């Protein structure tokens, strides 16, 4: 089940991947570096347990949105359909030698060939493993008041696109909640009743039209060397809702006879 992450540069999408990876691997993970929005394609990360077993969901990290620069809605549509998830390889580097330079161009050619194959054989009924079943908007809670109009309108356009696709489930992760309130910074348990956080949640509801039960304030693991219980609980509550939404979306496709699959092995606790 693919979960698509959309958000501004610096909102904490890469940190979300690291935090969720850390929770399930039971140690602090920093394998995903913050790129500051420089990567141009969607990176797909398979989440695994501490024993190395693949779990039933993947996180799809997109290019960060900047003022005046967004991802085209056509590309978002292709991501939803599974046509552009991790389709292009990261830009290879070479040291100037003939062998390295040859490998560089082989990688470039291979990437182009994969892109052409995906374009030529584009089909409506795509594989269940390639579709996106939940979209997560990653919003920096500490900078909501100064969010650029371009980004605000972009999120609204994305919301319209999700409705056009039959109502793909949407979740908001409010990152850096501890920056908004000293009470939360001192005790993460206060996040559920803190007036400052409730105020930010209300602003998101008013600005983007989300319901309160779609918005989850969280605190990313940035400096921690171990997985904190309070951090884990916040993310697991949000993740549980994402996976429930994913399962509902798959069930709907099964009912429509668009896909055939057995969900008996997909357990959501």
Backbone torsions as a table, in degrees:
resi	resn	phi	psi	omega
1	UNK	NA	122.0	-176.9
2	UNK	-94.8	132.9	177.9
3	UNK	-117.4	120.1	-174.9
4	UNK	-94.0	128.5	179.0
5	UNK	-102.5	124.7	176.4
6	UNK	-122.2	138.4	179.6
7	UNK	180.0	169.4	178.6
8	UNK	-69.5	161.2	169.0
9	UNK	-61.3	128.7	177.9
10	UNK	86.0	1.1	-179.8
11	UNK	-73.8	-23.5	176.4
12	UNK	111.2	27.1	179.8
13	UNK	-64.4	-46.2	178.9
14	UNK	-63.1	-37.5	178.3
15	UNK	-65.4	-33.1	177.0
16	UNK	-63.5	-45.1	177.9
17	UNK	-60.1	-44.9	179.4
18	UNK	-63.0	-41.6	-177.6
19	UNK	-66.2	-46.5	179.7
20	UNK	-65.7	-39.3	175.3
21	UNK	-60.1	-43.4	-179.6
22	UNK	-62.3	-40.1	-178.6
23	UNK	-61.2	-45.1	-175.8
24	UNK	-82.6	-28.5	178.0
25	UNK	-86.6	-8.1	174.5
26	UNK	66.0	29.6	171.8
27	UNK	-159.5	156.3	-177.7
28	UNK	-65.1	123.2	-178.8
29	UNK	-116.1	135.9	177.7
30	UNK	-132.6	38.1	-175.2
31	UNK	-74.3	-19.9	177.7
32	UNK	-102.1	112.8	179.8
33	UNK	-86.5	143.2	175.5
34	UNK	-67.7	124.9	-176.2
35	UNK	-97.8	-4.7	-179.4
36	UNK	64.1	23.6	176.5
37	UNK	86.2	8.1	-173.8
38	UNK	-80.6	-23.4	-179.4
39	UNK	-76.6	144.3	-170.3
40	UNK	-103.5	-0.8	-178.1
41	UNK	-127.7	169.0	177.9
42	UNK	-82.3	131.2	176.7
43	UNK	-102.9	129.6	-178.7
44	UNK	-105.0	128.8	-177.8
45	UNK	-119.1	117.6	174.9
46	UNK	-78.7	125.2	179.4
47	UNK	-88.7	133.9	-177.3
48	UNK	-124.6	158.3	177.4
49	UNK	-80.7	177.1	179.8
50	UNK	-65.2	-19.1	178.6
51	UNK	-92.8	-0.2	179.0
52	UNK	91.5	4.3	-179.9
53	UNK	-76.9	133.1	177.1
54	UNK	-66.8	128.8	175.5
55	UNK	-87.0	171.9	-168.9
56	UNK	-84.3	20.8	178.6
57	UNK	-148.8	157.1	177.5
58	UNK	-131.4	147.2	177.5
59	UNK	-103.1	129.4	-177.2
60	UNK	-110.2	105.6	-175.4
61	UNK	-91.8	122.6	-177.4
62	UNK	-100.2	169.6	175.4
63	UNK	-60.6	136.8	179.0
64	UNK	-67.3	141.5	-179.1
65	UNK	-84.6	132.4	177.6
66	UNK	-117.5	166.1	178.5
67	UNK	-59.4	118.8	178.7
68	UNK	84.5	-5.1	-179.8
69	UNK	-132.4	115.2	-178.5
70	UNK	-127.6	175.4	174.3
71	UNK	-89.3	133.6	-178.7
72	UNK	-61.6	142.3	-179.7
73	UNK	-62.8	-28.7	176.6
74	UNK	-63.3	-38.4	178.7
75	UNK	-70.9	-37.0	175.6
76	UNK	-61.3	-41.5	178.3
77	UNK	-61.2	-41.6	179.4
78	UNK	-66.5	-34.8	175.8
79	UNK	-65.2	-42.9	179.1
80	UNK	-59.7	-42.2	179.8
81	UNK	-75.2	-10.4	178.8
82	UNK	88.1	12.8	-176.9
83	UNK	-86.6	-16.6	-173.5
84	UNK	-128.8	24.6	179.4
85	UNK	-87.6	110.8	178.0
86	UNK	57.1	33.6	-173.7
87	UNK	-78.4	-32.7	-178.4
88	UNK	-105.7	140.0	178.5
89	UNK	-73.8	157.9	175.9
90	UNK	-65.6	154.3	-176.2
91	UNK	-62.5	115.5	-179.9
92	UNK	-74.3	158.2	177.9
93	UNK	-120.6	159.5	177.2
94	UNK	-144.3	156.8	-173.1
95	UNK	-94.5	7.4	177.9
96	UNK	100.1	-14.8	-179.9
97	UNK	-73.1	160.0	-178.8
98	UNK	-62.0	-44.4	-177.2
99	UNK	-63.6	-43.8	-178.9
100	UNK	-68.3	-40.2	179.8
101	UNK	-65.5	-38.5	177.7
102	UNK	-62.1	-43.5	179.0
103	UNK	-63.9	-36.9	178.4
104	UNK	-57.2	-50.1	-177.4
105	UNK	-73.8	-28.6	174.0
106	UNK	-64.1	-41.8	178.3
107	UNK	-64.1	-41.8	179.1
108	UNK	-62.8	-43.7	-179.0
109	UNK	-66.0	-40.7	179.4
110	UNK	-63.3	-41.3	178.4
111	UNK	-62.6	-41.2	179.2
112	UNK	-66.8	-38.8	179.4
113	UNK	-63.1	-40.3	178.4
114	UNK	-65.8	-38.6	178.0
115	UNK	-63.3	-43.7	179.9
116	UNK	-63.6	-41.0	-179.7
117	UNK	-61.7	-42.7	178.9
118	UNK	-65.5	-34.3	-179.1
119	UNK	-74.4	-42.3	-176.7
120	UNK	-68.0	-41.4	-175.5
121	UNK	-99.7	33.2	178.7
122	UNK	-65.2	128.5	-179.7
123	UNK	-133.6	158.3	-178.3
124	UNK	-77.0	-46.2	-178.2
125	UNK	-86.3	92.6	-175.7
126	UNK	-90.1	163.5	180.0
127	UNK	-59.9	143.0	-178.5
128	UNK	-57.6	-33.4	-176.8
129	UNK	-76.4	-9.8	-176.7
130	UNK	-102.0	-16.2	-177.8
131	UNK	-75.0	158.8	171.8
132	UNK	-101.3	129.4	-175.9
133	UNK	-112.1	-7.1	178.2
134	UNK	-155.8	138.0	178.2
135	UNK	-114.4	130.1	-178.8
136	UNK	-113.7	122.6	175.2
137	UNK	-92.9	118.5	-179.0
138	UNK	-96.8	115.8	-175.7
139	UNK	-123.9	130.4	176.9
140	UNK	-74.3	110.3	-177.0
141	UNK	-63.4	-28.6	-175.7
142	UNK	-78.6	-13.4	-178.1
143	UNK	-124.9	21.0	-177.8
144	UNK	-61.3	-36.6	-177.0
145	UNK	-68.3	-21.0	-178.2
146	UNK	-114.1	19.0	-179.9
147	UNK	-62.1	135.9	-175.4
148	UNK	-68.8	144.8	-178.7
149	UNK	-59.3	-34.5	178.4
150	UNK	-60.7	-43.8	-179.5
151	UNK	-67.9	-42.3	179.3
152	UNK	-59.5	-46.8	179.5
153	UNK	-66.8	-34.0	179.2
154	UNK	-64.1	-45.2	177.7
155	UNK	-60.8	-39.9	179.5
156	UNK	-65.3	-38.8	176.7
157	UNK	-64.7	-39.3	178.2
158	UNK	-64.3	-39.4	178.0
159	UNK	-61.5	-40.8	177.2
160	UNK	-62.8	-39.7	179.9
161	UNK	-63.8	-39.4	178.7
162	UNK	-63.8	-37.7	177.7
163	UNK	-66.6	-38.7	178.5
164	UNK	-65.6	-22.6	179.1
165	UNK	-95.2	25.5	175.8
166	UNK	88.5	13.0	178.3
167	UNK	83.0	54.3	176.4
168	UNK	-61.1	130.1	-177.5
169	UNK	-56.9	142.5	-178.6
170	UNK	-129.3	139.4	179.4
171	UNK	-131.4	148.6	173.9
172	UNK	-113.5	127.7	170.9
173	UNK	-105.0	113.5	177.4
174	UNK	-89.2	99.9	-177.4
175	UNK	-82.5	166.6	176.9
176	UNK	57.6	37.1	179.7
177	UNK	-62.8	-27.3	-179.6
178	UNK	-70.9	-21.6	179.0
179	UNK	-74.7	-25.3	-176.8
180	UNK	-79.2	-19.9	-173.1
181	UNK	-147.2	130.4	175.7
182	UNK	-67.4	-30.3	179.0
183	UNK	-63.8	-42.1	179.1
184	UNK	-71.4	-37.3	178.6
185	UNK	-60.2	-35.9	179.7
186	UNK	-81.9	-27.7	-177.8
187	UNK	-153.3	108.4	-177.4
188	UNK	-63.9	-20.7	179.1
189	UNK	-65.3	-21.7	-178.4
190	UNK	-74.2	-6.0	-174.1
191	UNK	-64.4	-26.8	-175.9
192	UNK	-79.1	-19.7	-177.9
193	UNK	-128.5	2.8	-177.8
194	UNK	-67.2	126.4	179.6
195	UNK	-59.0	-36.4	-179.9
196	UNK	-62.8	-42.6	179.9
197	UNK	-69.3	-42.1	177.9
198	UNK	-59.5	-35.7	178.5
199	UNK	-65.7	-41.9	178.6
200	UNK	-66.2	-42.3	178.2
201	UNK	-59.3	-43.1	179.3
202	UNK	-63.1	-38.0	178.7
203	UNK	-64.2	-39.6	177.7
204	UNK	-64.7	-41.5	177.7
205	UNK	-60.4	-45.5	-178.1
206	UNK	-69.1	-38.3	-173.7
207	UNK	-77.7	-39.6	-172.5
208	UNK	-116.2	-8.5	176.8
209	UNK	81.5	21.3	176.7
210	UNK	-81.4	157.2	170.4
211	UNK	-85.1	157.7	-177.6
212	UNK	-61.1	-35.7	-178.1
213	UNK	-77.3	3.3	173.7
214	UNK	-98.7	-6.1	-172.5
215	UNK	-110.9	126.6	-176.8
216	UNK	-126.9	106.6	173.7
217	UNK	-70.3	134.6	-179.1
218	UNK	-138.7	167.4	175.8
219	UNK	-128.8	116.7	-178.3
220	UNK	-73.0	152.8	171.9
221	UNK	-81.0	112.0	178.7
222	UNK	-119.0	-43.9	-176.8
223	UNK	-108.9	-12.3	-175.5
224	UNK	-69.5	141.4	175.4
225	UNK	-101.7	-3.3	174.8
226	UNK	-139.5	161.5	-178.0
227	UNK	-79.9	117.9	179.9
228	UNK	-82.4	137.9	-177.4
229	UNK	-59.9	-43.4	-177.7
230	UNK	-64.0	-40.3	177.8
231	UNK	-63.6	-43.5	-179.6
232	UNK	-59.9	-43.9	-177.9
233	UNK	-60.7	-44.3	-179.8
234	UNK	-60.1	-45.1	-178.7
235	UNK	-72.2	-37.6	-179.1
236	UNK	-67.5	-34.0	175.4
237	UNK	-62.7	-44.4	178.8
238	UNK	-67.3	-43.6	-178.0
239	UNK	-64.8	-37.0	178.3
240	UNK	-59.3	-43.0	178.6
241	UNK	-66.2	-40.2	177.8
242	UNK	-58.4	-46.6	-176.5
243	UNK	-69.7	-35.0	174.8
244	UNK	-63.3	-41.8	178.0
245	UNK	-64.1	-41.1	177.7
246	UNK	-59.9	-45.4	-178.3
247	UNK	-64.5	-39.5	177.8
248	UNK	-62.2	-40.3	178.7
249	UNK	-64.5	-40.5	178.5
250	UNK	-66.4	-43.1	178.7
251	UNK	-58.8	-38.2	179.5
252	UNK	-64.9	-40.9	178.2
253	UNK	-67.2	-36.0	177.0
254	UNK	-63.6	-43.4	179.3
255	UNK	-62.4	-33.7	179.6
256	UNK	-82.9	-0.5	-179.9
257	UNK	66.4	20.1	178.6
258	UNK	-79.0	-29.1	176.9
259	UNK	-137.3	160.1	177.7
260	UNK	-126.9	117.0	-178.6
261	UNK	-156.6	161.8	177.6
262	UNK	-110.9	116.4	-177.7
263	UNK	-95.5	8.8	-175.8
264	UNK	-64.4	-24.4	-178.1
265	UNK	-89.3	-7.5	-179.6
266	UNK	-89.8	105.5	-175.7
267	UNK	-106.8	127.1	178.0
268	UNK	-117.3	119.1	-176.8
269	UNK	-104.0	NA	NA
